[in-house]
Amino acid sequence: MKAAERFFSFLMGYFIYSLIEIAARGYTHWTMALTGGLVLSILYDINSRNALTLVKSSIAGMVIITFIEFAVGVAVNLIMKWHVWDYSDMPLNILGQICLPFSVLWFVLCIPAYYLCRIIRKRFCYYYSTK
């Protein structure tokens, strides 16, 4: 995998997640933009393996996103006290940083991410094959 592919997938995650968050709650935070970029670049690596089905990819993505969200949440919300988000009022939450409803949402968002990663891969493969 080329560095350009990974960087492009990072940028796509950075901007797409930021837009989703702005559409959903009216604002975002720079740490969430970086987290979105990191997540999509990881999903891109995972989805570049043809062995994963859509469901397996979405389950893996849900687990990875939930783990990253917890790590970032502990850092920015609990340690740095930036109050970027708080799931304390959500059911089945852990320290107010992750919760089951949002993990389910991450599973659902991994479905279009799966196809986006495939499109990016095809475009880069086409680009490299024409050189």
MODELLER restraints for C-alpha pairs under 7 A, 6 or more apart:
rsr = mdl.restraints
at = mdl.atoms
rsr.add(forms.Gaussian(group=physical.xy_distance, feature=features.Distance(at['CA:5:A'], at['CA:124:A']), mean=6.91, stdev=0.5))
rsr.add(forms.Gaussian(group=physical.xy_distance, feature=features.Distance(at['CA:6:A'], at['CA:41:A']), mean=5.73, stdev=0.5))
rsr.add(forms.Gaussian(group=physical.xy_distance, feature=features.Distance(at['CA:9:A'], at['CA:40:A']), mean=6.03, stdev=0.5))
rsr.add(forms.Gaussian(group=physical.xy_distance, feature=features.Distance(at['CA:9:A'], at['CA:41:A']), mean=5.12, stdev=0.5))
rsr.add(forms.Gaussian(group=physical.xy_distance, feature=features.Distance(at['CA:9:A'], at['CA:44:A']), mean=6.69, stdev=0.5))
rsr.add(forms.Gaussian(group=physical.xy_distance, feature=features.Distance(at['CA:10:A'], at['CA:37:A']), mean=4.09, stdev=0.5))
rsr.add(forms.Gaussian(group=physical.xy_distance, feature=features.Distance(at['CA:10:A'], at['CA:38:A']), mean=5.92, stdev=0.5))
rsr.add(forms.Gaussian(group=physical.xy_distance, feature=features.Distance(at['CA:10:A'], at['CA:40:A']), mean=5.91, stdev=0.5))
rsr.add(forms.Gaussian(group=physical.xy_distance, feature=features.Distance(at['CA:10:A'], at['CA:41:A']), mean=4.90, stdev=0.5))
rsr.add(forms.Gaussian(group=physical.xy_distance, feature=features.Distance(at['CA:11:A'], at['CA:37:A']), mean=5.84, stdev=0.5))
rsr.add(forms.Gaussian(group=physical.xy_distance, feature=features.Distance(at['CA:12:A'], at['CA:37:A']), mean=6.76, stdev=0.5))
rsr.add(forms.Gaussian(group=physical.xy_distance, feature=features.Distance(at['CA:13:A'], at['CA:36:A']), mean=4.86, stdev=0.5))
rsr.add(forms.Gaussian(group=physical.xy_distance, feature=features.Distance(at['CA:13:A'], at['CA:37:A']), mean=4.07, stdev=0.5))
rsr.add(forms.Gaussian(group=physical.xy_distance, feature=features.Distance(at['CA:13:A'], at['CA:39:A']), mean=6.95, stdev=0.5))
rsr.add(forms.Gaussian(group=physical.xy_distance, feature=features.Distance(at['CA:13:A'], at['CA:40:A']), mean=4.93, stdev=0.5))
rsr.add(forms.Gaussian(group=physical.xy_distance, feature=features.Distance(at['CA:14:A'], at['CA:33:A']), mean=4.68, stdev=0.5))
rsr.add(forms.Gaussian(group=physical.xy_distance, feature=features.Distance(at['CA:14:A'], at['CA:34:A']), mean=5.77, stdev=0.5))
rsr.add(forms.Gaussian(group=physical.xy_distance, feature=features.Distance(at['CA:14:A'], at['CA:36:A']), mean=4.93, stdev=0.5))
rsr.add(forms.Gaussian(group=physical.xy_distance, feature=features.Distance(at['CA:14:A'], at['CA:37:A']), mean=4.02, stdev=0.5))
rsr.add(forms.Gaussian(group=physical.xy_distance, feature=features.Distance(at['CA:15:A'], at['CA:33:A']), mean=6.79, stdev=0.5))
rsr.add(forms.Gaussian(group=physical.xy_distance, feature=features.Distance(at['CA:17:A'], at['CA:33:A']), mean=6.42, stdev=0.5))
rsr.add(forms.Gaussian(group=physical.xy_distance, feature=features.Distance(at['CA:17:A'], at['CA:36:A']), mean=5.38, stdev=0.5))
rsr.add(forms.Gaussian(group=physical.xy_distance, feature=features.Distance(at['CA:18:A'], at['CA:28:A']), mean=6.14, stdev=0.5))
rsr.add(forms.Gaussian(group=physical.xy_distance, feature=features.Distance(at['CA:18:A'], at['CA:33:A']), mean=5.39, stdev=0.5))
rsr.add(forms.Gaussian(group=physical.xy_distance, feature=features.Distance(at['CA:21:A'], at['CA:27:A']), mean=6.43, stdev=0.5))
rsr.add(forms.Gaussian(group=physical.xy_distance, feature=features.Distance(at['CA:21:A'], at['CA:28:A']), mean=5.79, stdev=0.5))
rsr.add(forms.Gaussian(group=physical.xy_distance, feature=features.Distance(at['CA:22:A'], at['CA:28:A']), mean=5.69, stdev=0.5))
rsr.add(forms.Gaussian(group=physical.xy_distance, feature=features.Distance(at['CA:29:A'], at['CA:84:A']), mean=6.89, stdev=0.5))
rsr.add(forms.Gaussian(group=physical.xy_distance, feature=features.Distance(at['CA:39:A'], at['CA:65:A']), mean=6.51, stdev=0.5))
rsr.add(forms.Gaussian(group=physical.xy_distance, feature=features.Distance(at['CA:43:A'], at['CA:61:A']), mean=6.46, stdev=0.5))
rsr.add(forms.Gaussian(group=physical.xy_distance, feature=features.Distance(at['CA:44:A'], at['CA:117:A']), mean=5.29, stdev=0.5))
rsr.add(forms.Gaussian(group=physical.xy_distance, feature=features.Distance(at['CA:47:A'], at['CA:57:A']), mean=6.82, stdev=0.5))
rsr.add(forms.Gaussian(group=physical.xy_distance, feature=features.Distance(at['CA:47:A'], at['CA:114:A']), mean=6.44, stdev=0.5))
rsr.add(forms.Gaussian(group=physical.xy_distance, feature=features.Distance(at['CA:47:A'], at['CA:117:A']), mean=6.43, stdev=0.5))
rsr.add(forms.Gaussian(group=physical.xy_distance, feature=features.Distance(at['CA:54:A'], at['CA:111:A']), mean=6.82, stdev=0.5))
rsr.add(forms.Gaussian(group=physical.xy_distance, feature=features.Distance(at['CA:54:A'], at['CA:114:A']), mean=6.79, stdev=0.5))
rsr.add(forms.Gaussian(group=physical.xy_distance, feature=features.Distance(at['CA:58:A'], at['CA:107:A']), mean=5.22, stdev=0.5))
rsr.add(forms.Gaussian(group=physical.xy_distance, feature=features.Distance(at['CA:58:A'], at['CA:110:A']), mean=4.97, stdev=0.5))
rsr.add(forms.Gaussian(group=physical.xy_distance, feature=features.Distance(at['CA:58:A'], at['CA:111:A']), mean=6.11, stdev=0.5))
rsr.add(forms.Gaussian(group=physical.xy_distance, feature=features.Distance(at['CA:59:A'], at['CA:107:A']), mean=6.16, stdev=0.5))
rsr.add(forms.Gaussian(group=physical.xy_distance, feature=features.Distance(at['CA:61:A'], at['CA:107:A']), mean=6.70, stdev=0.5))
rsr.add(forms.Gaussian(group=physical.xy_distance, feature=features.Distance(at['CA:61:A'], at['CA:110:A']), mean=6.13, stdev=0.5))
rsr.add(forms.Gaussian(group=physical.xy_distance, feature=features.Distance(at['CA:62:A'], at['CA:103:A']), mean=5.99, stdev=0.5))
rsr.add(forms.Gaussian(group=physical.xy_distance, feature=features.Distance(at['CA:62:A'], at['CA:106:A']), mean=5.13, stdev=0.5))
rsr.add(forms.Gaussian(group=physical.xy_distance, feature=features.Distance(at['CA:62:A'], at['CA:107:A']), mean=4.76, stdev=0.5))
rsr.add(forms.Gaussian(group=physical.xy_distance, feature=features.Distance(at['CA:65:A'], at['CA:106:A']), mean=6.87, stdev=0.5))
rsr.add(forms.Gaussian(group=physical.xy_distance, feature=features.Distance(at['CA:66:A'], at['CA:98:A']), mean=6.63, stdev=0.5))
rsr.add(forms.Gaussian(group=physical.xy_distance, feature=features.Distance(at['CA:66:A'], at['CA:103:A']), mean=6.06, stdev=0.5))
rsr.add(forms.Gaussian(group=physical.xy_distance, feature=features.Distance(at['CA:69:A'], at['CA:98:A']), mean=6.76, stdev=0.5))
rsr.add(forms.Gaussian(group=physical.xy_distance, feature=features.Distance(at['CA:70:A'], at['CA:97:A']), mean=5.55, stdev=0.5))
rsr.add(forms.Gaussian(group=physical.xy_distance, feature=features.Distance(at['CA:70:A'], at['CA:98:A']), mean=5.81, stdev=0.5))
rsr.add(forms.Gaussian(group=physical.xy_distance, feature=features.Distance(at['CA:73:A'], at['CA:97:A']), mean=5.35, stdev=0.5))
rsr.add(forms.Gaussian(group=physical.xy_distance, feature=features.Distance(at['CA:74:A'], at['CA:97:A']), mean=6.95, stdev=0.5))
rsr.add(forms.Gaussian(group=physical.xy_distance, feature=features.Distance(at['CA:76:A'], at['CA:82:A']), mean=5.64, stdev=0.5))
rsr.add(forms.Gaussian(group=physical.xy_distance, feature=features.Distance(at['CA:77:A'], at['CA:83:A']), mean=4.89, stdev=0.5))
rsr.add(forms.Gaussian(group=physical.xy_distance, feature=features.Distance(at['CA:77:A'], at['CA:84:A']), mean=6.20, stdev=0.5))
rsr.add(forms.Gaussian(group=physical.xy_distance, feature=features.Distance(at['CA:86:A'], at['CA:96:A']), mean=5.20, stdev=0.5))
rsr.add(forms.Gaussian(group=physical.xy_distance, feature=features.Distance(at['CA:86:A'], at['CA:97:A']), mean=6.10, stdev=0.5))
rsr.add(forms.Gaussian(group=physical.xy_distance, feature=features.Distance(at['CA:87:A'], at['CA:93:A']), mean=6.44, stdev=0.5))
rsr.add(forms.Gaussian(group=physical.xy_distance, feature=features.Distance(at['CA:87:A'], at['CA:96:A']), mean=4.24, stdev=0.5))
rsr.add(forms.Gaussian(group=physical.xy_distance, feature=features.Distance(at['CA:87:A'], at['CA:97:A']), mean=5.77, stdev=0.5))
rsr.add(forms.Gaussian(group=physical.xy_distance, feature=features.Distance(at['CA:87:A'], at['CA:98:A']), mean=6.52, stdev=0.5))
rsr.add(forms.Gaussian(group=physical.xy_distance, feature=features.Distance(at['CA:87:A'], at['CA:99:A']), mean=6.66, stdev=0.5))
rsr.add(forms.Gaussian(group=physical.xy_distance, feature=features.Distance(at['CA:88:A'], at['CA:95:A']), mean=6.90, stdev=0.5))
rsr.add(forms.Gaussian(group=physical.xy_distance, feature=features.Distance(at['CA:88:A'], at['CA:96:A']), mean=4.05, stdev=0.5))
rsr.add(forms.Gaussian(group=physical.xy_distance, feature=features.Distance(at['CA:90:A'], at['CA:99:A']), mean=6.55, stdev=0.5))
rsr.add(forms.Gaussian(group=physical.xy_distance, feature=features.Distance(at['CA:91:A'], at['CA:99:A']), mean=6.59, stdev=0.5))
rsr.add(forms.Gaussian(group=physical.xy_distance, feature=features.Distance(at['CA:91:A'], at['CA:100:A']), mean=6.96, stdev=0.5))
rsr.add(forms.Gaussian(group=physical.xy_distance, feature=features.Distance(at['CA:92:A'], at['CA:99:A']), mean=5.40, stdev=0.5))
rsr.add(forms.Gaussian(group=physical.xy_distance, feature=features.Distance(at['CA:92:A'], at['CA:100:A']), mean=5.72, stdev=0.5))
rsr.add(forms.Gaussian(group=physical.xy_distance, feature=features.Distance(at['CA:93:A'], at['CA:99:A']), mean=3.93, stdev=0.5))
rsr.add(forms.Gaussian(group=physical.xy_distance, feature=features.Distance(at['CA:93:A'], at['CA:100:A']), mean=6.63, stdev=0.5))
